[in-house]
Amino acid sequence: MWRLPLGLRLKLLLLLWAWVESSPGPVGDIVVDRYSVPKRCRREVKDGDFVRYHYNATFTDGKQFDSSYQRGTPFFEVVGQGRQLAGVDKGIVGMCINERRKITVPPHLAYGGQGAGDTIPPDTTLVFDLHLLDIFNRADKVQTRVIKSSKNCSRSVMRTDFVRFHFNGSLLDGSAFDSSYERLQTQDSVVGEGWLIKGLEEGLLGMCVGEIRNFIIPPFLAFGEKGYGKDIPPHATLVYDILLEDLHNTKDDITVEIQEVPESCTRKSVTGDYIRYHYNGTFLNGVTFDSSYQRNSTYNTYIGLGYVISGMDKGLQGVCVGERRRITIPPHLAYGQQGAGKDIPGSAVVVFDIHVIDFHNPKDPVQVNVTLKPEPCNETSEVNDFIQYHYNCSLLDGTLLFTSSDYSAPQDVVLGADKVIDGLDEGLRGMCVGERRTIIVPPHLGHGERGGGDVPSSAVLQFEIELVSIQKGVPEGYLFVWLKDSPAELFQALDMNQDKEVPLEEFSEFIKQQVADGKGRLKPAQDPEVVIGDMFKNQDRNKDGRITAEELKLKVEEDAEKENEHDEL
């Protein structure tokens, strides 16, 4: 607005006051036309307020003599202190932000009988068309309004905390000046260290993650009389809508919330253990950034050896199989200022809800727990025995993988024949018929890092076993063993018709008789006719279909080292 020099204004005001005091007739007042009033008026102008407004100034005939729009700078002044024309000072009282009004000012409340230079003649009525942009008072404080409360608030912002928040920033008239949403990146800052304007730091105190607040910040707690850049003018009240996304302190450690612990926990994880767990990874605001469940695959790693972020390494210590816990990790123990890829921003607190499926140590042996031991127990299973057993095979979380109930007959195997995983073979030894036991097999004695079929990689397996039968075996490399002393004249015993040669039929009849009499044992789990046929072929060295006394040799005579005290044909 065009203004006279201060000295001349004071002189004119004094003259005007003197003229008004001595005038015997009534003097007209201002006329206010509120032609555009916002539906909501949070605050009205009163004396002592500072205001910022645009205006067009005209004579009553519409001729313009001044305009803040043309200068591109709003007018700024305090109300009620005689710092602007008395009529405008009076006419602006009660005005709302974004209100537009015309104030018709009679001469005695404008420039009176003196006028103003060559621009405003004496005794001229003036019309001011105002658009109010801003109001504030030196007594103002930050105005805070909670738009949305946080559902779960275990912690609120304090000084020296590091916060990440989204915001929309506007002037009091609604003009937007900045938005973190448009940049697709949160505003990150320490609170109380002067990184932010004072009003924003004050308003953030006490906020919870997930909370939305509206702040109205007066200029002296914002960018003051200088403004900021081209978007925030001098003396601007700022309005922020803030969504607090994240909160931590550089002194924070991880926090662990144990949600579920199994009734039986015989062992807790330690450094060096290999663990398999499912997880949901979220931020403090609940937004998910990763989940092993979506991939239908556990996350597998060593504990305490630096294979995962340090906070997770620490949070996985002391867990039980089947346990569920929530691990909240500050960024300096997670992905730091750099974040991770496009999904985890810098300086983000991460929350992992984990479910421990199993863990083991590479040095773990097979664990055997006998749940039922029949009495008496005179014979137990050992290497080379043929056994039959019922079983259920599951993961440690109870997921059933296999069961013998799906088949019409029990499972069978020759122990030590490399037909089942090493840990199960070992756990099946030393059992009595009717015995029940639980066998825990670590992956290095099971299906290893690759898994197999329905068995996940690096899975610890649990077998529930009941032994059904045992057929005692023979040593490796043997097809038959004597249980009692063999005949002194073996060939003569074989040559039952005494014709000095033994065909397959005669050989087979003799062996079957020894087995029937309990004097010898064939290799189990194979067709007896095939086993006897192989024995015959071993002795029929010239392959003429007959065994002679010269061909017949005991196996011990052929081996460099006697493996068993029993002799075999």
Salt bridges, closest charged atoms under 4 A:
ASP29 OD2 - LYS90 NZ 2.87
ASP49 OD1 - ARG43 NH2 3.60
ASP49 OD1 - LYS46 NZ 3.43
ASP66 OD1 - ARG71 NH1 2.75
GLU77 OE1 - ARG3 NH2 3.19
GLU77 OE2 - ARG83 NH2 3.71
GLU99 OE2 - ARG34 NE 2.65
GLU99 OE2 - ARG101 NE 2.84
ASP134 OD2 - ARG52 NH2 3.25
ASP140 OD2 - ARG43 NH1 2.78
ASP161 OD1 - ARG155 NH2 3.43
ASP178 OD1 - ARG183 NH1 2.62
GLU211 OE2 - ARG213 NE 2.54
ASP246 OD2 - ARG164 NH2 3.11
ASP252 OD2 - ARG155 NH1 2.66
ASP253 OD2 - LYS314 NZ 2.65
GLU260 OE1 - ARG324 NE 3.42
ASP273 OD1 - ARG267 NH2 3.13
ASP290 OD1 - ARG295 NH1 2.70
GLU323 OE2 - ARG325 NE 2.76
ASP353 OD1 - ARG326 NE 2.65
ASP358 OD2 - ARG276 NH2 2.89
ASP364 OD2 - ARG267 NH1 2.84
GLU382 OE2 - LYS472 NZ 3.11
ASP385 OD2 - LYS472 NZ 2.62
ASP425 OD1 - ARG429 NH2 2.98
GLU435 OE1 - LYS373 NZ 3.24
GLU435 OE2 - ARG437 NH2 2.76
GLU466 OE1 - ARG436 NE 3.77
GLU501 OE2 - ARG546 NE 3.53
GLU529 OE2 - LYS512 NZ 2.40
GLU558 OE2 - ARG541 NH2 2.43
ASP559 OD1 - LYS555 NZ 3.50
